[in-house]
Amino acid sequence: MATFLAFLTMPASSHPQSPTTLVSMGAKISNPTSGGPVLFFSDLTSGPNSSNSTGSSMKDGAIVTVWGAHLGSEENGQVSCGGVPARKVYFWGPARLDHYDKIVFQVSHLGRSGPGEITVTANGRSSNSLPFTVRAGKIYFVATSGRDFNGGSFASPWRTLIKARNSMQAGDITYVMDGVSQTSDDGEGWNAAFTLRPQWCGKSEFPRAMVAYPGATVRIGDNGGRPFSGIRTTDFSGGGGCEGNWVFAGLTFRGTSAVSLNGPSSNWRFVGNDISCPNAVGAQGGACFQTMLASNVKFYGNVVHDAGAANASALFHGVYFSTDSNHIDMGWNTVAHIHGCRGVQVHSSPLGSNYPNSGYDMFDLSIHDNLIHDTQCDGIILDTIDPSKGQISIHNNVIYTAGTGPNNPEHTGGWSCINVRGTTEKGKPGTGTVEIYNNTLYACGTFDAPPYTGANAGIFAGGDTGLSILLRDNLIYQVGTSLYPAGVPYVVIWDPIRHSLCAIRDNCARVRGSHNLFFGSGLMQTNPANIKDSINRDPAFRDLSHYDFHLSDASPAAHAGITTPEAADHDGLAVEPNSGYPIGAYAQGIHE
């Protein structure tokens, strides 16, 4: 037991942060049609329908990108905003960084002001809708041919991102042309290429937005170690902090910590960015993308990759939602090749005298539809959480080869695809239920030389007596290792009353579930009184050798699940209740 307690007391990084109260709801795909077009998310949710000077007039408005599936082609489709067809389509096809489709279009001046919707028709079939509000605002441009004393129009663009940052007001959008970069320290004293101070942020209804122009590659930050961060916000311990309200989309972020959002701040939207930080070493904690008291964060369609050097600290992760960062929606991202420790970490810790009211358990977190693989420690860890204050769910994710090791310098961590550690550092321990459903997990916890036992698993279920975990429709396919020749355990459960792991066939009522598929490590014998109606058969993936986890026609997982909140699978294919819910992240049907 002593060796396992070392895992429970492993260090967590600490950074300045503070709480917010805005509420955000996880993104849901409503009413998808089977095989028809499905929209997942957009970079912008509001913008003007005029003032874009890219043409001969300024009649038309913002350039918007939507991501989805089964979107067809421009020849057989149409994209509309507010019921009005797009003024222009810049791109319609496969996205560059991920396996989704995307459409880039311009909002027509004919669209009405006020709340509206983006919809797509493809081959005569209509998609679900995404919200978009037509409102006032200015549109600017930055280009390598520009000058900072220009007016910022398409014909007379600015030269630098710093000029755009200093000039934009709430509701403005800056489009950045190909080749523009900001890789050196911006001189603001925060060791960052792009610092956000209070005067460049705000609580206004509409955000500032910095967006790559269609087809452009735009870089913020550098991997050489100076500056340390690509984007960094100031915090209130430094004499005033950025309150947030920004959109960053289609950009390339680099740095030892590529993006670091401090607080208190809220209303952040990061969409379709390429984020990497391969040179974080030694005791440098943090992550490629991390928040610190920065709440109401939408993190969609980003690719976070190659995080940390080979000897990165256990305090370093791919994505890190840190102290009091509540109201988080993380969906449709790829997180891969993470050194140090976790692919995605959620952890809150007190920050000392500068932030005496910090470090409470976190809530309102949705992690869904992500692809996570090749992580040194867990794929996802949820620590210091309280779902009684706001729903916490992990669903529709595909996670494989997570928890591969080797040891990090601290010789600590956990090695699973999903780890609900569930400890508390301040305040009362969290209560309520963590919902884990419709995930496909493969080859989790294969690290065969851990510094202690009991922390290799498909799912690790920790937490205090008041925290429960509900497992439904998850597909867990495990493999054998030298440490576990018969296969790595499917589920490992911590008993907070006895302060030990639940043994085979123990009644561990805090963890319950049904209609999960377990394969590769023999029969599922953990907690049989509460994990019921399990299937123990080969799920018959389409091509396991190439990590293609779509279900073949013969898969026993295709229609054997129980009803969950999912309306669409990982690829946006509609889940058909009449034919039975799938087990895992994929429904059976036509996947492009």
PyMOL commands that set and color helices and strands:
alter all, ss='L'
color gray80, all
select helices_A, chain A and resi 2-8+74-76+161-167+198-200+236-238+387-389+544-546+577-579
alter helices_A, ss='H'
color red, helices_A
select strands_A, chain A and resi 38-42+46-47+63-69+77-81+84-85+88-94+101-106+114-122+125-126+130-134+139-142+173-176+181-182+192-196+208-212+219-220+229-233+244-249+252-254+257-261+265-271+274-277+286-291+294-300+303-307+316-321+328-331+334-338+344-346+365-368+371-375+380-382+392-395+398-402+415-420+432-437+440-442+456-461+467-472+475-477+491-495+500-501+511-514+517-519+531-532+541-543+548-551
alter strands_A, ss='S'
color yellow, strands_A
deselect
rebuild
show_as cartoon
